[in-house]
Amino acid sequence: MLVKDQANKDNKTTPVLPPVIFGTSGLGNLFVVLTEEEKLDIIEECIRLSKGKVVFDSAGKYGAGLALETLGKLLKQLNISKEDVIISNKLGWLRTELKTAEPTFEPGVWKDLKHDAVQKISYDGIMECFEQGNELLNGYNPQMVSVHDPDEYMASSKGYPQSQKLYEDILDAYEALYDLKKEGKVQSVGVGAKDWKMVKRIAGDVELDWIMIANSMTIKRHPKELLDFIEEMNSKGISVINSAVFHSGFLVGSDYFDYQLVKPGIAENDTLLKWREDFFNTCRQFNVKPAEACVQFAYNVPGVKSIALNTTHAHRVQSNLQMIDAHIPVEFWSELKNKNLIEVDFVSNFNNQFKKESIEQK
């Protein structure tokens, strides 16, 4: 069972990441089915517009391996050198045979899939996911690896004894990842989860190189405890990647919030819809695009190094990159705070100028 020790600290590798890394869930048919040509155009734009190495974030869960398979196929089709691309593969979901009308994981979310996927978090399970992922990537092996959705794995527990066993499985999974790192097969080890408290727990037991927090640190949701944790990780040299900052697109107009359909008439959903209505009205008042506000907030959290953005439209790749530098008036953030749409004083607490200067120096 892997815990923090001096050997792991000495072997720490903090990845150097650009402000924006490209998510690939759209390549796995998240919410919508894209043609092969549309996916090719997206990848081509990501590569064309990136300064330095392009970074893709993927996972065996995305389309039951379809995202990985498509990414590898299209990179090869575009004749992209392995040395010019960095791939993060979040491990823990294994492609399996589809035996039902639709996949059993996250039903209703992934479209037109030919396979199912099951979660396999253990030493052997992670190794199996790693090997399968490499096969799907068609030779573009990942430099960054992590355990994906350990929070979902723990949620299957039916009581304390089982929860302890499941957490031991997670630590065993990290033994596998660090063995891969020691063997030179990967460069850095991290974690990707929606429940940031699970990330925090793992970070207390495992010497991580980076963390990815999803659906947690957004303009809609930003608890102080999470802000403090991100700053703590940054102080320890652990790269923090913020992802899913639109809550499955809900904050920019989608009907889904954190992969769940939002139907009016339910108190919790009506609260969400009211927040979005007030947010949109404030954006219109100051001529601010909702997506730009979401990205600016999520990226400028002190300690966040990169933001992962996904798109299903090639023409939006450039605008995704530009949102990092979008000009938003100070009064907009003050108005959000006055309306209790955000909990923090963005201007006082978030050091925007430091990040802008850092970007200009790259």
C-alpha positions as CSV (number, residue, x, y, z in Angstrom):
1,M,0.0,0.0,0.0
2,L,1.6,3.3,-1.1
3,V,1.8,6.1,1.3
4,K,4.0,9.3,1.4
5,D,7.6,8.6,1.9
6,Q,10.9,10.3,1.2
7,A,11.6,8.1,-1.9
8,N,8.4,9.3,-3.5
9,K,9.1,13.0,-2.7
10,D,12.5,12.7,-4.3
11,N,10.9,11.3,-7.4
12,K,8.3,14.1,-7.6
13,T,7.7,15.3,-11.2
14,T,5.5,18.4,-11.5
15,P,4.3,18.7,-15.2
16,V,4.8,22.0,-16.9
17,L,1.3,22.7,-18.4
18,P,-0.1,25.5,-20.6
19,P,-3.0,27.6,-19.3
20,V,-5.5,25.6,-21.4
21,I,-5.4,21.9,-21.9
22,F,-7.9,20.2,-24.2
23,G,-10.5,17.8,-22.9
24,T,-11.6,15.0,-25.2
25,S,-15.0,13.8,-23.8
26,G,-16.5,15.2,-27.0
27,L,-14.5,12.6,-29.0
28,G,-16.3,10.0,-26.9
29,N,-19.7,11.3,-28.0
30,L,-20.6,13.1,-24.8
31,F,-24.2,14.3,-25.3
32,V,-23.8,14.4,-29.1
33,V,-22.5,12.3,-31.9
34,L,-19.8,13.9,-34.0
35,T,-18.7,12.8,-37.4
36,E,-15.1,11.6,-37.9
37,E,-14.5,14.8,-40.0
38,E,-15.7,17.0,-37.2
39,K,-13.5,15.3,-34.7
40,L,-10.5,15.6,-37.0
41,D,-11.1,19.3,-37.4
42,I,-11.2,19.8,-33.6
43,I,-7.9,17.9,-33.1
44,E,-6.3,19.8,-36.0
45,E,-7.3,23.2,-34.5
46,C,-6.0,22.2,-31.1
47,I,-2.7,21.4,-32.6
48,R,-2.5,24.4,-34.9
49,L,-3.3,26.9,-32.2
50,S,-1.2,25.5,-29.4
51,K,2.1,27.2,-28.5
52,G,4.5,24.4,-27.8
53,K,3.3,20.9,-27.0
54,V,-0.4,20.4,-27.2
55,V,-1.9,18.7,-24.1
56,F,-5.0,16.4,-24.3
57,D,-6.8,15.1,-21.3
58,S,-8.6,11.8,-21.9
59,A,-9.9,8.7,-20.1
60,G,-11.1,5.2,-20.6
61,K,-14.5,6.3,-19.3
62,Y,-15.0,8.8,-22.2
63,G,-17.2,6.9,-24.6
64,A,-16.0,3.6,-23.1
65,G,-12.6,4.2,-24.7
66,L,-13.9,5.9,-27.9
67,A,-12.2,9.1,-27.0
68,L,-8.8,7.4,-26.6
69,E,-9.3,5.4,-29.7
70,T,-10.3,8.5,-31.8
71,L,-7.5,10.6,-30.4
72,G,-4.9,8.1,-31.3
73,K,-6.3,7.4,-34.7
74,L,-6.6,11.1,-35.6
75,L,-3.2,12.1,-34.3
76,K,-1.7,9.4,-36.5
77,Q,-3.8,10.5,-39.5
78,L,-2.4,14.0,-39.0
79,N,1.1,12.6,-38.8
80,I,1.7,14.2,-35.4
81,S,5.0,13.2,-33.7
82,K,4.7,11.6,-30.3
83,E,7.2,14.1,-29.0
84,D,4.9,17.0,-29.9
85,V,1.9,15.9,-27.8
86,I,1.3,15.3,-24.1
87,I,-1.6,13.0,-23.2
88,S,-3.2,12.6,-19.8
89,N,-5.0,9.3,-19.4
90,K,-7.2,9.0,-16.3
91,L,-7.2,5.3,-15.5
92,G,-9.8,3.2,-13.8
93,W,-12.5,2.4,-16.4
94,L,-12.1,-0.6,-18.7
95,R,-13.8,-1.0,-22.1
96,T,-16.1,-4.1,-22.1
97,E,-18.6,-5.7,-24.4
98,L,-21.9,-3.8,-24.8
99,K,-24.7,-6.3,-23.7
100,T,-27.5,-3.8,-23.2
101,A,-29.4,-1.2,-25.3
102,E,-27.1,1.5,-23.9
103,P,-24.0,1.6,-21.7
104,T,-24.5,0.8,-18.0
105,F,-22.3,3.7,-16.8
106,E,-23.8,7.2,-16.9
107,P,-26.9,6.2,-18.9
108,G,-28.3,8.8,-21.2
109,V,-25.1,10.8,-21.3
110,W,-22.9,9.0,-23.9
111,K,-24.4,8.6,-27.4
112,D,-24.1,5.9,-30.0
113,L,-21.5,3.8,-28.3
114,K,-20.4,0.3,-29.4
115,H,-18.9,-0.7,-26.0
116,D,-19.6,-0.5,-22.3
117,A,-17.2,0.2,-19.5
118,V,-16.7,-1.0,-16.0
119,Q,-14.7,0.5,-13.1
120,K,-11.6,-1.4,-12.2
121,I,-9.6,0.2,-9.4
122,S,-6.9,-2.1,-7.9
123,Y,-3.2,-2.8,-8.7
124,D,-4.1,-5.2,-11.5
125,G,-7.1,-3.2,-12.7
126,I,-5.1,-0.1,-13.2
127,M,-2.4,-2.0,-15.1
128,E,-5.1,-3.6,-17.3
129,C,-6.6,-0.1,-18.0
130,F,-3.1,1.3,-18.8
131,E,-2.4,-1.5,-21.3
132,Q,-5.8,-1.2,-22.9
133,G,-5.5,2.6,-23.1
134,N,-2.2,2.3,-24.9
135,E,-3.7,0.0,-27.4
136,L,-6.5,2.4,-28.1
137,L,-4.2,5.3,-28.4
138,N,-2.4,3.5,-31.2
139,G,1.1,4.2,-30.0
140,Y,0.6,7.6,-28.4
141,N,1.3,6.5,-24.8
142,P,0.3,8.9,-22.0
143,Q,2.9,10.8,-20.1
144,M,0.4,11.7,-17.4
145,V,-1.7,9.1,-15.6
146,S,-4.1,9.1,-12.7
147,V,-6.8,7.2,-10.9
148,H,-10.2,8.3,-12.3
149,D,-13.3,8.7,-10.3
150,P,-12.1,7.3,-7.0
151,D,-15.0,9.1,-5.4
152,E,-17.5,7.1,-7.5
153,Y,-15.7,3.9,-6.5
154,M,-15.9,4.8,-2.8
155,A,-19.6,5.7,-3.2
156,S,-20.4,2.0,-3.9
157,S,-19.5,1.2,-0.3
158,K,-22.2,-0.3,1.9
159,G,-20.6,0.3,5.2
160,Y,-17.3,1.0,7.1
161,P,-15.5,-2.3,6.6
162,Q,-16.2,-2.2,2.9
163,S,-15.2,1.4,2.6
164,Q,-11.8,0.7,4.1
165,K,-11.3,-2.2,1.6
166,L,-12.2,0.1,-1.3
167,Y,-9.8,2.8,-0.2
168,E,-7.1,0.2,0.1
169,D,-7.9,-0.7,-3.5
170,I,-7.3,2.9,-4.4
171,L,-3.9,3.0,-2.7
172,D,-3.0,-0.2,-4.4
173,A,-3.9,1.5,-7.7
174,Y,-1.4,4.2,-6.9
175,E,1.2,1.5,-6.3
176,A,0.6,0.5,-9.9
177,L,0.9,4.0,-11.2
178,Y,4.2,4.6,-9.3
179,D,5.6,1.3,-10.6
180,L,4.8,2.6,-14.1
181,K,6.6,5.8,-13.2
182,K,9.6,4.1,-11.8
183,E,9.9,2.0,-15.0
184,G,9.9,5.1,-17.1
185,K,6.6,4.3,-18.8
186,V,4.9,7.5,-17.5
187,Q,6.2,10.8,-16.3
188,S,3.8,12.0,-13.7
189,V,1.0,10.7,-11.4
190,G,-2.2,12.5,-10.4
191,V,-5.8,12.1,-9.5
192,G,-9.1,13.1,-11.2
193,A,-12.4,13.3,-9.3
194,K,-15.6,15.3,-9.0
195,D,-15.5,15.2,-5.2
196,W,-12.6,17.4,-4.2
197,K,-12.7,16.0,-0.6
198,M,-11.7,12.6,-2.0
199,V,-8.8,14.3,-3.9
200,K,-7.8,15.9,-0.6
201,R,-7.9,12.5,1.2
202,I,-5.7,10.8,-1.5
203,A,-3.3,13.8,-1.5
204,G,-2.8,13.2,2.2
205,D,-1.7,9.6,1.6
206,V,-0.1,9.7,-1.8
207,E,2.7,11.9,-3.2
208,L,1.0,13.3,-6.2
209,D,2.5,15.3,-9.0
210,W,-0.8,17.0,-10.1
211,I,-4.5,17.0,-9.3
212,M,-7.6,17.5,-11.5
213,I,-10.7,18.8,-9.8
214,A,-14.0,18.5,-11.8
215,N,-17.4,20.1,-11.3
216,S,-16.2,21.6,-8.0
217,M,-14.3,24.9,-8.4
218,T,-16.6,27.0,-10.5
219,I,-18.3,30.3,-10.6
220,K,-21.3,28.6,-9.3
221,R,-19.6,26.5,-6.6
222,H,-16.4,27.5,-4.8
223,P,-16.4,26.6,-1.1
224,K,-13.7,28.3,1.0
225,E,-12.3,24.9,2.1
226,L,-11.6,24.0,-1.5
227,L,-10.0,27.4,-2.2
228,D,-7.7,26.8,0.8
229,F,-6.9,23.2,-0.4
230,I,-5.9,24.4,-3.9
231,E,-3.6,27.0,-2.4
232,E,-2.1,24.3,-0.2
233,M,-1.5,22.1,-3.1
234,N,0.2,24.9,-5.0
235,S,2.5,25.7,-2.1
236,K,3.7,22.1,-2.2
237,G,4.5,22.3,-5.9
238,I,1.5,20.1,-7.0
239,S,-0.1,21.3,-10.3
240,V,-3.8,22.0,-10.0
241,I,-5.9,21.5,-13.1
242,N,-9.5,22.8,-13.0
243,S,-12.0,21.1,-15.3
244,A,-15.7,20.8,-16.0
245,V,-16.1,24.5,-15.1
246,F,-19.4,24.8,-16.9
247,H,-21.0,22.0,-14.9
248,S,-21.7,19.9,-18.0
249,G,-22.6,23.0,-19.9
250,F,-25.4,24.1,-17.6
251,L,-23.8,27.4,-16.9
252,V,-23.7,28.3,-20.5
253,G,-27.2,27.0,-21.4
254,S,-27.2,23.2,-21.4
255,D,-30.1,21.2,-19.9
256,Y,-27.6,19.1,-17.9
257,F,-25.9,19.9,-14.6
258,D,-23.1,17.6,-13.6
259,Y,-24.4,15.1,-16.2
260,Q,-27.9,15.1,-14.7
261,L,-30.9,16.4,-16.7
262,V,-32.3,19.5,-15.0
263,K,-36.1,19.4,-15.1
264,P,-38.1,22.4,-13.8
265,G,-40.7,21.8,-11.1
266,I,-38.2,20.3,-8.6
267,A,-37.1,22.7,-5.8
268,E,-33.4,22.0,-6.2
269,N,-33.6,22.3,-10.0
270,D,-35.6,25.5,-9.8
271,T,-32.9,27.0,-7.6
272,L,-30.3,26.2,-10.2
273,L,-32.4,27.6,-13.0
274,K,-33.0,30.8,-11.0
275,W,-29.2,31.2,-10.3
276,R,-28.5,30.8,-14.0
277,E,-31.2,33.3,-15.0
278,D,-29.7,35.9,-12.7
279,F,-26.2,35.1,-13.9
280,F,-27.2,35.5,-17.5
281,N,-29.0,38.8,-16.8
282,T,-25.9,40.2,-15.1
283,C,-23.8,39.0,-18.1
284,R,-26.1,40.9,-20.4
285,Q,-26.0,44.0,-18.2
286,F,-22.2,44.2,-18.6
287,N,-21.9,42.7,-22.1
288,V,-20.0,39.7,-20.8
289,K,-20.2,36.3,-22.3
290,P,-21.2,33.7,-19.7
291,A,-18.5,31.3,-20.9
292,E,-15.8,33.9,-20.5
293,A,-17.0,34.7,-17.0
294,C,-16.9,31.0,-16.1
295,V,-13.4,30.5,-17.4
296,Q,-12.0,33.7,-15.9
297,F,-13.3,32.8,-12.5
298,A,-12.2,29.1,-12.6
299,Y,-8.7,29.9,-14.0
300,N,-7.9,32.8,-11.7
301,V,-8.4,30.9,-8.5
302,P,-5.0,31.2,-6.7
303,G,-3.1,28.0,-7.2
304,V,-4.8,26.8,-10.4
305,K,-2.2,26.3,-13.1
306,S,-4.4,25.1,-16.0
307,I,-8.0,24.8,-17.0
308,A,-9.3,21.9,-19.1
309,L,-11.8,22.9,-21.8
310,N,-13.7,20.6,-24.1
311,T,-15.5,21.5,-27.3
312,T,-17.6,19.8,-29.9
313,H,-17.0,22.5,-32.5
314,A,-13.7,23.2,-34.1
315,H,-14.3,26.9,-34.5
316,R,-14.6,27.3,-30.8
317,V,-11.1,26.0,-30.1
318,Q,-9.6,29.5,-30.6
319,S,-12.3,31.2,-28.6
320,N,-11.6,28.7,-25.7
321,L,-8.0,29.8,-25.7
322,Q,-8.9,33.5,-25.9
323,M,-11.3,33.3,-22.9
324,I,-8.3,33.1,-20.6
325,D,-7.4,36.7,-21.5
326,A,-10.9,38.1,-22.0
327,H,-11.4,41.6,-20.5
328,I,-14.2,41.6,-18.0
329,P,-15.0,44.8,-16.1
330,V,-14.3,44.9,-12.4
331,E,-17.9,46.1,-11.8
332,F,-19.2,42.8,-13.2
333,W,-17.6,40.8,-10.4
334,S,-18.8,43.3,-7.8
335,E,-22.3,43.0,-9.1
336,L,-22.2,39.2,-8.9
337,K,-21.1,39.4,-5.3
338,N,-23.8,42.0,-4.5
339,K,-26.4,39.7,-5.9
340,N,-25.0,36.7,-3.9
341,L,-24.3,34.9,-7.1
342,I,-20.7,34.3,-6.0
343,E,-19.4,33.9,-2.4
344,V,-16.0,35.6,-2.7
345,D,-14.7,39.0,-3.6
346,F,-13.2,38.1,-6.9
347,V,-11.2,41.3,-7.4
348,S,-9.6,41.3,-3.9
349,N,-9.1,37.6,-3.5
350,F,-8.1,36.4,-7.0
351,N,-4.7,37.6,-8.2
352,N,-5.5,38.1,-11.9
353,Q,-2.5,40.3,-12.8
354,F,0.0,37.6,-11.7
355,K,-1.4,35.1,-14.1
356,K,-1.6,37.5,-17.0
357,E,2.0,38.4,-16.5
358,S,2.9,34.7,-16.3
359,I,1.1,34.0,-19.6
360,E,3.0,36.9,-21.3
361,Q,6.3,35.5,-20.2
362,K,5.7,32.1,-21.8
